[in-house]
Structures are given as C-alpha cells and as structure tokens.
C-alpha cells in the first residue's frame, strides 16, 4: 500500500514497504519525472496506484544490498542512478548478500547506468546532493533534496545499519555518523529523514532519538 508522506506544488513523495525484507521503496514525483528510490519486488505496479502523469522513470539506489535492488529489472529501460562506490553489488551476488538468506541470488540485468558523483548532481532539472557514508556497506549513499533526505540503511530514525555484514566496517560507520551529525546540524529541524526501513522522521527527531548519533 502506498502512503503519501510529502507534497508541494511540484513534488510528491509516496512510500511503500515491499518484499523481499520490508524495504522502503519511495516514489518521488518531481515535475513530470518519477524517481523510484530503492525498488523492491513489485515496484513496477506502484505507479498504477497513482493517477499522476510522468514522462520518464529513473531508479535511485542508496546501496546495492539485494533487498534494495531486486525490483530494478522490473524497469528494463529505465536509468539506474548510483554511485561508483555502490555499483559492485548490482552484478555480484556475493557483494549484495542475496545468496546469504536462502532466497536465491540477485544479479541485475539492466545495464543502463548513470554514475553519480559526490556533491551536487542534476537529473532532468532536479538537483540534489550526493554523499557517501561508508559503514553498513562501502557505498552507503545519502541523497539530500533539501527538505527531504534519503538515507538508505546508513541511518534509521532510532538506529543504524548493521556493521556485521560482509564488507561492513564498524570503524568507518563511527566516522560516518560523526560526520553526518555535523551535516544534520546545518539542516532545518523539520526536514524529513527517509530511511531504507521502518518509519520516517524529522531531522530534529533523528537527532533527539538516535543515540548512535550522540555516542559517535
């Protein structure tokens, strides 16, 4: 089920919780473009639930663990927007961990890839900041669109991504959390945090309730 979580005159955001393991998949409508953030299984059916016109679909990937990429091939002609650091897991089931949980392996077939650089990126007149915060994976990517931030599995509203997986690094996570906290202090308290699992929250609530951001 889609739930609308944000709206302005030019932008709407919807959230759905999808298989294989309860990933938050977001639909970001901006002007006449649709960004699908971390497409889970069944993502291609979600736009049908909205009577919102769009001209093109892009897939925005925060990191390449299997649950965040399993819906990519439902959009074989769409462009995948991803950083170089997060790229390896698209084609490698050992990196994306899909063989570790008994549900078969995931290897993305869509090769229509656009590499995002750190800093400001613009896709079809939509500008956003791209930042790498390694720890949960080597390529954890945060996308800051101004009033809302997609954090993937790097940071949740009251916890953080696991650091006991293959290619995770607890020491890097600590450094990333300290850096991210300083970044958040420059943001508006009402800006939205949109993580890869569980609920959404404001920047203020994240800073108030996520003990990991205070410890590190």
VOBA-1610 file (N, C-alpha, C; in pm, whole numbers, padded with zeros to 5 digits, always signed):
BEGIN
Unk+00084-00120+00000Unk+00000+00000+00000Unk+00087+00125+00000Unk+00051+00218-00086Unk+00125+00343-00094Unk+00073+00443+00009Unk+00165+00513+00071Unk+00128+00618+00166Unk+00198+00746+00126Unk+00122+00854+00107Unk+00183+00982+00073Unk+00243+01043+00198Unk+00368+01091+00186Unk+00437+01145+00303Unk+00487+01287+00281Unk+00473+01339+00159Unk+00524+01475+00132Unk+00456+01529+00008Unk+00428+01662+00010Unk+00368+01722-00109Unk+00395+01872-00112Unk+00435+01921-00229Unk+00438+02063-00260Unk+00373+02078-00398Unk+00378+02199-00453Unk+00318+02221-00585Unk+00388+02141-00693Unk+00517+02115-00678Unk+00594+02048-00783Unk+00640+01908-00748Unk+00625+01868-00621Unk+00685+01743-00575Unk+00588+01666-00485Unk+00583+01534-00507Unk+00509+01445-00418Unk+00595+01322-00391Unk+00586+01272-00268Unk+00658+01151-00231Unk+00561+01051-00169Unk+00571+00928-00217Unk+00493+00817-00162Unk+00589+00709-00114Unk+00546+00636-00013Unk+00627+00528+00042Unk+00549+00397+00038Unk+00616+00289+00002Unk+00560+00154+00010Unk+00663+00064+00075Unk+00617-00033+00153Unk+00705-00133+00214Unk+00690-00262+00135Unk+00801-00306+00073Unk+00796-00414-00024Unk+00887-00531+00012Unk+00857-00651-00045Unk+00949-00764-00035Unk+01079-00730-00108Unk+01190-00801-00076Unk+01189-00928-00003Unk+01196-00917+00148Unk+01242-00806+00204Unk+01255-00797+00351Unk+01211-00660+00401Unk+01093-00616+00360Unk+01037-00493+00413Unk+01115-00368+00381Unk+01161-00355+00257Unk+01236-00237+00218Unk+01140-00121+00193Unk+01179-00003+00234Unk+01105+00118+00200Unk+01139+00159+00057Unk+01042+00148-00031Unk+01058+00196-00168Unk+00980+00326-00179Unk+01046+00430-00228Unk+00985+00562-00238Unk+00959+00599-00383Unk+00846+00660-00407Unk+00814+00720-00536Unk+00822+00871-00521Unk+00917+00931-00588Unk+00937+01076-00585Unk+00896+01133-00720Unk+00783+01202-00722Unk+00737+01270-00843Unk+00784+01414-00838Unk+00862+01453-00939Unk+00910+01590-00948Unk+00885+01640-01089Unk+00805+01744-01099Unk+00759+01790-01230Unk+00693+01671-01301Unk+00743+01632-01416Unk+00686+01517-01487Unk+00782+01398-01488Unk+00868+01392-01387Unk+00964+01282-01376Unk+00935+01202-01251Unk+00954+01072-01260Unk+00936+00983-01145Unk+01069+00918-01109Unk+01113+00943-00986Unk+01228+00872-00930Unk+01175+00762-00838Unk+01223+00641-00858Unk+01189+00533-00766Unk+01316+00500-00687Unk+01307+00520-00557Unk+01424+00504-00470Unk+01422+00364-00410Unk+01528+00287-00435Unk+01546+00151-00383Unk+01426+00061-00415Unk+01410+00024-00542Unk+01293-00053-00582Unk+01295-00198-00532Unk+01196-00231-00449Unk+01178-00368-00405Unk+01090-00444-00503Unk+01057-00567-00469Unk+00975-00651-00556Unk+00834-00593-00566Unk+00788-00576-00688Unk+00655-00520-00711Unk+00655-00370-00734Unk+00771-00309-00744Unk+00779-00164-00761Unk+00710-00116-00887Unk+00715-00196-00993Unk+00659-00151-01121Unk+00508-00134-01115Unk+00443-00196-01018Unk+00298-00183-01005Unk+00257-00058-00929Unk+00350+00001-00856Unk+00315+00113-00770Unk+00264+00236-00844Unk+00328+00275-00957Unk+00275+00394-01027Unk+00131+00379-01074Unk+00087+00255-01094Unk-00050+00231-01136Unk-00150+00273-01028Unk-00104+00276-00902Unk-00192+00314-00792Unk-00209+00464-00780Unk-00130+00539-00857Unk-00138+00685-00853Unk-00186+00738-00987Unk-00275+00832-00984Unk-00320+00897-01106Unk-00237+01023-01129Unk-00106+01001-01138Unk-00013+01113-01154Unk+00066+01092-01282Unk+00058+01184-01377Unk+00130+01164-01504Unk+00281+01183-01486Unk+00357+01107-01561Unk+00502+01123-01563Unk+00553+01080-01700Unk+00666+01138-01739Unk+00722+01113-01871Unk+00832+01008-01870Unk+00901+00996-01758Unk+01019+00909-01753Unk+01040+00860-01610Unk+01100+00742-01597Unk+01130+00683-01466Unk+01281+00665-01452Unk+01335+00709-01339Unk+01474+00681-01303Unk+01476+00605-01171Unk+01576+00520-01155Unk+01589+00438-01035Unk+01707+00488-00952Unk+01679+00534-00832Unk+01781+00595-00746Unk+01817+00494-00637Unk+01945+00455-00631Unk+01988+00344-00546Unk+02080+00395-00434Unk+02038+00371-00308Unk+02120+00417-00195Unk+02238+00324-00167Unk+02219+00195-00190Unk+02328+00097-00178Unk+02279-00031-00244Unk+02369-00126-00265Unk+02334-00239-00351Unk+02314-00370-00276Unk+02272-00367-00150Unk+02225-00490-00089Unk+02099-00536-00162Unk+02080-00667-00168Unk+01981-00726-00259Unk+01841-00673-00239Unk+01801-00644-00115Unk+01662-00602-00091Unk+01633-00464-00150Unk+01737-00387-00178Unk+01719-00253-00233Unk+01730-00248-00385Unk+01758-00363-00447Unk+01778-00364-00592Unk+01697-00470-00665Unk+01620-00551-00591Unk+01552-00664-00655Unk+01445-00621-00755Unk+01397-00498-00743Unk+01295-00451-00837Unk+01349-00378-00958Unk+01480-00365-00969Unk+01538-00287-01079Unk+01497-00343-01214Unk+01503-00474-01230Unk+01477-00532-01361Unk+01329-00533-01399Unk+01243-00482-01311Unk+01104-00456-01350Unk+01096-00331-01438Unk+01207-00260-01448Unk+01216-00138-01530Unk+01335-00153-01626Unk+01326-00241-01723Unk+01443-00273-01806Unk+01496-00157-01890Unk+01412-00056-01914Unk+01455+00057-01997Unk+01487+00182-01916Unk+01474+00173-01785Unk+01496+00290-01701Unk+01642+00303-01661Unk+01683+00426-01637Unk+01821+00454-01599Unk+01840+00430-01450Unk+01951+00364-01416Unk+01988+00339-01278Unk+02085+00450-01234Unk+02047+00525-01132Unk+02131+00632-01078Unk+02199+00579-00952Unk+02332+00570-00957Unk+02406+00505-00848Unk+02548+00560-00844Unk+02609+00556-00727Unk+02749+00598-00717Unk+02841+00483-00753Unk+02963+00517-00788Unk+03063+00414-00821Unk+03088+00323-00702Unk+03083+00381-00582Unk+03109+00304-00460Unk+03003+00197-00436Unk+02879+00224-00478Unk+02769+00129-00455Unk+02749+00033-00571Unk+02817+00058-00682Unk+02791-00016-00805Unk+02818-00167-00800Unk+02925-00216-00734Unk+02961-00357-00747Unk+02850-00456-00715Unk+02764-00424-00620Unk+02661-00518-00580Unk+02553-00544-00683Unk+02542-00459-00783Unk+02439-00481-00885Unk+02460-00612-00959Unk+02584-00644-00986Unk+02617-00761-01070Unk+02680-00875-00992Unk+02697-00860-00861Unk+02771-00958-00783Unk+02689-00999-00661Unk+02637-01121-00661Unk+02553-01167-00551Unk+02632-01185-00421Unk+02764-01203-00432Unk+02846-01212-00311Unk+02851-01077-00240Unk+02856-00970-00318Unk+02859-00836-00262Unk+02722-00795-00212Unk+02617-00827-00288Unk+02483-00781-00247Unk+02416-00872-00145Unk+02483-00982-00108Unk+02439-01072+00000Unk+02317-01155-00033Unk+02273-01155-00157Unk+02147-01224-00189Unk+02155-01374-00170Unk+02274-01432-00177Unk+02286-01575-00157Unk+02292-01617-00012Unk+02293-01520+00079Unk+02313-01549+00220Unk+02183-01576+00297Unk+02069-01549+00234Unk+01944-01554+00308Unk+01844-01656+00253Unk+01890-01747+00169Unk+01809-01858+00125Unk+01702-01826+00023Unk+01706-01710-00038Unk+01602-01672-00132Unk+01647-01664-00276Unk+01761-01726-00307Unk+01814-01717-00442Unk+01904-01596-00457Unk+01976-01589-00567Unk+02071-01480-00589Unk+02012-01373-00679Unk+02060-01252-00660Unk+02017-01137-00739Unk+02133-01083-00820Unk+02118-01079-00951Unk+02214-01018-01041Unk+02134-00929-01137Unk+02153-00801-01129Unk+02075-00707-01209Unk+02117-00716-01356Unk+02019-00726-01443Unk+02045-00736-01587Unk+02046-00599-01655Unk+01968-00507-01605Unk+01964-00371-01661Unk+02104-00309-01651Unk+02158-00267-01764Unk+02291-00206-01765Unk+02288-00058-01804Unk+02170+00001-01795Unk+02154+00143-01828Unk+02188+00225-01703Unk+02316+00246-01682Unk+02365+00302-01555Unk+02420+00443-01575Unk+02383+00531-01485Unk+02442+00665-01479Unk+02511+00679-01344Unk+02642+00700-01345Unk+02719+00714-01222Unk+02702+00855-01167Unk+02663+00862-01041Unk+02651+00990-00972Unk+02781+01022-00901Unk+02818+01147-00903Unk+02939+01191-00833Unk+02900+01250-00699Unk+02996+01252-00607Unk+02970+01317-00479Unk+02956+01468-00502Unk+02867+01528-00424Unk+02837+01669-00442Unk+02705+01686-00515Unk+02687+01800-00579Unk+02559+01828-00643Unk+02548+01757-00778Unk+02435+01693-00798Unk+02400+01630-00925Unk+02267+01685-00971Unk+02247+01691-01102Unk+02120+01735-01158Unk+02074+01631-01259Unk+01954+01581-01238Unk+01893+01484-01329Unk+01760+01541-01375Unk+01752+01572-01504Unk+01629+01628-01561Unk+01575+01745-01479Unk+01661+01841-01455Unk+01627+01965-01385Unk+01599+01947-01236Unk+01627+01829-01183Unk+01611+01806-01040Unk+01749+01797-00976Unk+01782+01893-00892Unk+01914+01899-00830Unk+01910+01839-00689Unk+02017+01765-00655Unk+02025+01705-00522Unk+02172+01680-00489Unk+02199+01669-00360Unk+02333+01643-00311Unk+02353+01492-00291Unk+02472+01445-00327Unk+02508+01304-00312Unk+02627+01295-00216Unk+02612+01213-00112Unk+02718+01197-00012Unk+02737+01049+00020Unk+02862+01008+00039Unk+02896+00870+00072Unk+02929+00862+00221Unk+02859+00769+00291Unk+02884+00748+00433Unk+02905+00596+00456Unk+03026+00546+00433Unk+03050+00402+00445Unk+03038+00354+00589Unk+03008+00226+00600Unk+02995+00162+00730Unk+02909+00039+00719Unk+02781+00058+00690Unk+02692-00055+00664Unk+02737-00128+00538Unk+02768-00052+00434Unk+02837-00103+00315Unk+02948-00003+00282Unk+03027-00037+00183Unk+03133+00055+00139Unk+03076+00171+00057Unk+02952+00155+00011Unk+02895+00256-00078Unk+02765+00317-00031Unk+02744+00323+00101Unk+02620+00384+00151Unk+02608+00527+00103Unk+02501+00555+00031Unk+02482+00685-00030Unk+02361+00755+00027Unk+02378+00881+00062Unk+02269+00965+00112Unk+02238+01069+00005Unk+02108+01085-00023Unk+02063+01181-00123Unk+01984+01291-00054Unk+02035+01412-00061Unk+01972+01527+00005Unk+01907+01615-00101Unk+01774+01620-00098Unk+01697+01701-00192Unk+01654+01834-00130Unk+01712+01870-00016Unk+01675+01995+00050Unk+01582+01967+00166Unk+01452+01969+00144Unk+01358+01944+00254Unk+01341+01797+00289Unk+01403+01708+00215Unk+01396+01565+00249Unk+01525+01495+00207Unk+01562+01393+00287Unk+01690+01323+00271Unk+01665+01173+00272Unk+01710+01105+00168Unk+01704+00958+00163Unk+01834+00902+00221Unk+01823+00822+00327Unk+01942+00773+00397Unk+01970+00625+00376Unk+01883+00553+00304Unk+01905+00411+00285Unk+01917+00338+00418Unk+02012+00245+00427Unk+02033+00170+00551Unk+02149+00223+00633Unk+02197+00340+00598Unk+02303+00403+00678Unk+02247+00443+00814Unk+02138+00517+00814Unk+02078+00566+00938Unk+01927+00547+00931Unk+01871+00491+01038Unk+01727+00486+01058Unk+01689+00587+01165Unk+01561+00603+01190Unk+01519+00709+01281Unk+01566+00688+01424Unk+01582+00561+01466Unk+01629+00538+01602Unk+01739+00432+01610Unk+01800+00403+01495Unk+01908+00304+01493Unk+01994+00327+01369Unk+02084+00233+01342Unk+02173+00244+01226Unk+02179+00110+01154Unk+02238+00110+01036Unk+02256-00013+00962Unk+02355-00107+01030Unk+02334-00235+01011Unk+02421-00335+01072Unk+02564-00324+01017Unk+02659-00353+01103Unk+02800-00349+01062Unk+02868-00484+01078Unk+02787-00591+01085Unk+02843-00725+01096Unk+02830-00802+00966Unk+02791-00735+00858Unk+02782-00799+00728Unk+02919-00800+00659Unk+02928-00883+00555Unk+03046-00882+00469Unk+03060-00743+00408Unk+03180-00689+00411Unk+03215-00557+00358Unk+03166-00441+00445Unk+03100-00471+00559Unk+03068-00365+00655Unk+03194-00331+00735Unk+03190-00215+00801Unk+03308-00171+00876Unk+03261-00081+00990Unk+03272-00130+01112Unk+03222-00056+01227Unk+03301+00073+01251Unk+03431+00069+01228Unk+03512+00190+01248Unk+03473+00299+01148Unk+03451+00259+01022Unk+03406+00357+00923Unk+03267+00410+00957Unk+03181+00323+01010Unk+03047+00368+01050Unk+03056+00476+01156Unk+03140+00460+01254Unk+03155+00560+01359Unk+03197+00695+01301Unk+03294+00692+01210Unk+03339+00816+01147Unk+03227+00878+01063Unk+03153+00794+00992Unk+03043+00845+00909Unk+02934+00908+00994Unk+02902+00847+01107Unk+02797+00901+01194Unk+02837+01037+01250Unk+02962+01050+01291Unk+03009+01178+01343Unk+03002+01286+01235Unk+03040+01250+01114Unk+03035+01344+01002Unk+02892+01380+00967Unk+02803+01282+00967Unk+02663+01306+00931Unk+02593+01393+01036Unk+02627+01372+01163Unk+02567+01455+01267Unk+02600+01602+01244Unk+02725+01631+01212Unk+02763+01769+01185Unk+02688+01824+01064Unk+02666+01740+00966Unk+02590+01783+00848Unk+02446+01814+00885Unk+02385+01729+00968Unk+02245+01749+01006Unk+02225+01877+01086Unk+02324+01919+01160Unk+02311+02041+01240Unk+02294+02165+01153Unk+02327+02153+01024Unk+02308+02264+00931Unk+02172+02261+00863Unk+02099+02153+00883Unk+01969+02136+00818Unk+01856+02196+00901Unk+01741+02217+00837Unk+01623+02262+00909Unk+01571+02148+00996Unk+01528+02176+01119Unk+01478+02069+01207Unk+01359+01994+01150Unk+01284+02058+01063Unk+01165+01995+01007Unk+01192+01915+00879Unk+01313+01921+00827Unk+01346+01841+00708Unk+01323+01693+00738Unk+01278+01619+00636Unk+01242+01480+00655Unk+01361+01385+00634Unk+01368+01283+00717Unk+01461+01173+00701Unk+01382+01053+00649Unk+01423+01000+00533Unk+01352+00891+00469Unk+01446+00771+00458Unk+01444+00681+00557Unk+01539+00569+00560Unk+01491+00449+00479Unk+01577+00348+00469Unk+01550+00231+00388Unk+01460+00128+00452Unk+01436+00140+00582Unk+01345+00050+00653Unk+01278+00128+00765Unk+01165+00078+00808Unk+01090+00134+00922Unk+01039+00275+00892Unk+01015+00354+00997Unk+00944+00479+00979Unk+01030+00594+00932Unk+00962+00704+00899Unk+01028+00829+00862Unk+01019+00923+00982Unk+01103+01026+00981Unk+01104+01121+01092Unk+01164+01253+01045Unk+01163+01350+01133Unk+01227+01479+01104Unk+01373+01475+01146Unk+01449+01572+01098Unk+01588+01585+01141Unk+01595+01603+01292Unk+01506+01684+01347Unk+01506+01706+01492Unk+01484+01576+01568Unk+01386+01498+01526Unk+01359+01373+01596Unk+01474+01274+01580Unk+01538+01275+01464Unk+01653+01188+01445Unk+01763+01224+01544Unk+01794+01352+01554Unk+01900+01395+01645Unk+01862+01372+01791Unk+01734+01385+01822Unk+01689+01366+01960Unk+01682+01220+02001Unk+01646+01132+01908Unk+01610+00995+01944Unk+01714+00890+01904Unk+01805+00923+01812Unk+01900+00823+01768Unk+02028+00835+01849Unk+02042+00746+01945Unk+02153+00753+02039Unk+02288+00736+01969Unk+02290+00665+01856Unk+02416+00641+01785Unk+02477+00771+01734Unk+02394+00867+01699Unk+02444+00995+01653Unk+02504+01077+01767Unk+02463+01046+01889Unk+02519+01117+02004Unk+02646+01051+02054Unk+02648+00917+02050Unk+02765+00844+02101Unk+02889+00871+02018Unk+02872+00880+01885Unk+02986+00894+01797Unk+03004+01037+01750
//
